[in-house]
Amino acid sequence: PVSTPTYPKALACIFIPTLAWSAVVFGGDAIASGGNEKKDSDSFWSELSMEKVKTYGKSGTIAYVVVELAFWAIAFPAAVAWYRVADGQWLDLSDPADKAKLVGAGAVFINGVRALVPLRLASAIALAPYVEEVLGGSGGEDEDEDEDASSNT
């Protein structure tokens, strides 16, 4: 039956969304144009980096930490639950076979979450203005810059 957990079904649940998301993030323009157009270097996805998050100062850093904590708080339990559904039992780390399964499942998991880095960076950039508002509008500037500006006047 369809509801019986198996590795191929579990892997399909991981790989299909990951491949779809990767195609959108890394090849969206090329896929939409049939591969005939070059990707625009000024597109939103190509500008995503930790440097872009850092331009928001403290609020960007705090937003990134919040996004990462939320992501891992969801991703790790989901991975453990995925293993339970796929294998039908919990991991027994005293069993060498289960340790080998953990290595394989971990490789799939790490590659899956690596493909979601652009989404996590975009979420941090989107959250940064709200964090700055909560901080009272001082989240985008460093304290040293404030001191330098006041001492120069």
N, C-alpha and C positions, 0 to 999 in steps of 0.2 A: 504493500500500500504506500501511498504518497506520504503519509504521516510517520512512517518508520524512519528514524534518524540514521543517516549514513554519512560517511566522509564525503562522497561526491556531492550530495545535496548541501552539506554544510559549506564545502568549498565553493560551490556555485553561489551560495548566499553571500559569500565574501567577495569572490572574484568579479561577479557581474556588476555590482554597484561600483566596485573599485575601478574596473576597466572603463565603465561609463563615465565616472567622474574624471578619471585621468584623461580620457578622450576630450572632454569638455575643457579641462584646464590646460592641458598641454598641446592640444591640436584642434581646438574649437574652430578657429578661423580657416585652417587648412581643410578640415572636414567639411565645413559649410560650403566652401568654394570648390570642392572637388580636388583640392591639393594644388590648384593653379596659382593661388595668391600667396605671397609671403606674409608671414605674421607681422602685424604692426608692432614695432618695438615699443611704442608708447601705450600699448594696451594695458588695462588694469592688471591683468595677471602677470605680465612681465615686470611690473613695477613692485610687486610684492616681495619684500625682504625684511629682515630684522632691522635694517637701517631705516626703512620707512616707518616702522613701529617706533624706533628710537627718536624720530623727529618730533614725536608727541611728548618727549621728556618723561617725567615721572608718571604721568597719566598713561602714556603708551606702555611703559614697563609694567605698571600695575594691571592694566587691561590684559596684557599678554599673560601675566601670571594667573589672572582669574580665568581666562580662556583655557589655558593649559590645565589648571586644576580641574575645571569642569569637564574638559575632554577626557582626561585620564580617569576621573571619577566615574565616567560612563563607559569608557572603552575597556578598562581592565575587567570589571564585572561582566561586561558583555562577552569578552573573550573567554572567560571562565565558563559562562553559561553556554557559549557556542561549543566549547569542548564537551560539556556534559551532554548536550543535545546530539552532537556528532558521534560520540563514543557510547553513550548510554550509561556511563558510569563516571564517577569522580576520579581525578588523578590520584594514583597511589605512588608517591615519590620513592617508596622503598622498592618498587618494582622497576628493574632496568628497562623493560619494554615501555613502561609509561614514561620514563625519563626520555627515551628516544622519541616518543610521540610528542612530548612537550617541546623538544627542540624543533621538530617539524612544524608544529602548530605555532610556535613562537616566530619562526621565520616568515610564515604567512602573515601573522599578525603585524610584525614590524614593517613588512613591505606594504601592507594595507594602510597602516597609520602614516607611513611616510608619504603616501600619495595624498593624504589629507592636510599636509603642511600648508599649502596655499589657502585652504579654507580656514585654518586656525589663524594664520596671519591676517587674513581679511577680516575675521571676526574681531581680532584684537584692535585693528585699525578702526573698525566700525564702533567698537565699544569705548575707545579712547576719549572722544568728546564728552561722553556721559560721565566717565571717571573724572575728567577734568572739572566738570560741573559740580560733582560731589566734593571734590577737593577744594572748591571755592575759586576756581579759575586760575590757580597757580600751578597746575599740573604740567603745563607745557614748558615751563622755564625752570632752570636750575637756580638754587639759592645763591651760588657764586655769581651768577650773572646779575641777580638782583642787587647784591652788595656792590659789584663793580659799577653798576649804573648809578647807584645812589652816591658812591664816593666820587664819581666824575662830575657831579653837578655842584 
